[in-house]
Amino acid sequence: MNKKKILITGYPHTGTTILKSKFGECSNLYECVNECDYIHNRIIDDSGDKEFILIKSPVLPLEIRKHKLNFNVCLITSIIVFLKP
């Protein structure tokens, strides 16, 4: 199964943790508990048959910033949610 990946990131105190928690209530989504910058193979294995994998990063990962959100180069994720004040 090809997993759809979601990254939540943003400025401090903008609600990223609350948003991650709400997304985590979805039954077809695997929520990675720890914050991380990319999805490790272990996370994919742990997600089982869930359609989506959700991670939260305290900052926009360097790999994404380096390529200015070019998804053809950055294969880290499919969906990025960025919150700012």
C-alpha positions as CSV (number, residue, x, y, z in Angstrom):
1,M,0.0,0.0,0.0
2,N,1.3,3.4,-0.9
3,K,0.9,5.6,2.2
4,K,-0.1,9.2,2.0
5,K,2.1,11.2,4.3
6,I,1.1,14.3,6.3
7,L,3.6,16.7,8.0
8,I,2.4,19.3,10.5
9,T,4.8,22.1,11.3
10,G,4.7,25.7,12.1
11,Y,5.7,28.5,14.5
12,P,5.7,27.8,18.2
13,H,2.3,28.2,20.0
14,T,0.2,28.2,16.8
15,G,-1.8,25.1,17.5
16,T,0.3,22.4,15.7
17,T,0.0,20.0,18.7
18,I,-3.8,20.5,18.9
19,L,-4.1,20.0,15.1
20,K,-2.0,16.8,15.3
21,S,-4.2,15.5,18.1
22,K,-7.4,16.1,16.1
23,F,-5.9,14.5,13.0
24,G,-4.9,11.6,15.2
25,E,-8.6,10.8,15.9
26,C,-9.1,9.6,12.3
27,S,-9.4,5.8,12.1
28,N,-7.5,5.5,8.8
29,L,-4.5,7.6,10.0
30,Y,-1.3,6.4,11.9
31,E,-0.1,9.2,14.2
32,C,3.6,9.1,15.0
33,V,3.9,10.0,18.7
34,N,7.4,11.5,18.7
35,E,8.3,14.6,16.6
36,C,10.5,13.9,13.7
37,D,11.7,15.4,10.4
38,Y,11.1,12.5,8.1
39,I,9.3,9.2,8.0
40,H,11.5,6.3,9.0
41,N,10.9,2.8,7.6
42,R,10.0,1.7,11.2
43,I,7.2,4.3,11.2
44,I,5.9,2.9,7.9
45,D,6.1,-0.7,9.3
46,D,4.3,0.4,12.5
47,S,1.5,2.1,10.6
48,G,0.0,-1.3,9.5
49,D,-2.9,-0.9,7.0
50,K,-3.6,2.8,7.8
51,E,-3.9,4.9,4.7
52,F,-2.2,8.0,6.1
53,I,0.9,8.6,8.2
54,L,1.1,11.8,10.3
55,I,4.2,13.3,11.7
56,K,4.9,16.6,13.4
57,S,8.1,18.5,13.2
58,P,9.0,21.5,15.3
59,V,10.6,23.2,12.3
60,L,10.2,22.9,8.5
61,P,12.7,20.2,7.7
62,L,15.9,21.3,6.0
63,E,15.4,19.0,3.0
64,I,12.1,20.8,2.3
65,R,13.5,24.3,2.9
66,K,16.5,23.5,0.7
67,H,14.2,22.7,-2.3
68,K,11.6,25.4,-1.6
69,L,8.8,22.9,-1.2
70,N,9.5,21.3,-4.5
71,F,7.6,17.9,-4.2
72,N,9.3,16.5,-7.3
73,V,12.7,16.7,-5.4
74,C,11.4,16.3,-1.8
75,L,9.7,13.0,-1.6
76,I,9.4,13.2,2.2
77,T,5.7,13.9,2.3
78,S,2.6,14.4,0.2
79,I,0.8,17.0,2.4
80,I,2.4,19.8,4.5
81,V,0.3,21.8,7.0
82,F,2.2,24.9,8.1
83,L,0.7,27.1,10.8
84,K,1.8,30.6,11.5
85,P,0.5,33.3,13.8
